[in-house]
Amino acid sequence: MGEALAKIEWKIYFIFIGIDNVRLYLTWRYFPEFQHLSLEEIDHIFETPGVHPVKTSKALHPKSKKASNNA
């Protein structure tokens, strides 16, 4: 272990918490949601040229949220 890491001891957990929070945000922001989508809809999201997968997924997803809220 490097000397700098040895000196900060338990505070290294704050570094890992920060890195984990950044990764969590990036995953939430840039990965499409596939819940309640059929395989054909997922295929459409990734195979259509010029289509942004995250935007298309978010456009398809609200209709399934409304259906699950009414149940």
Secondary structure, DSSP 8 states (H G I E B T S, - for coil): --HHHHHHGGGHHHHHHHHHHHHHHHHHHHS---TT--HHHHHHHHHSTT--HHHHHHHHHHHHHHHHHH-
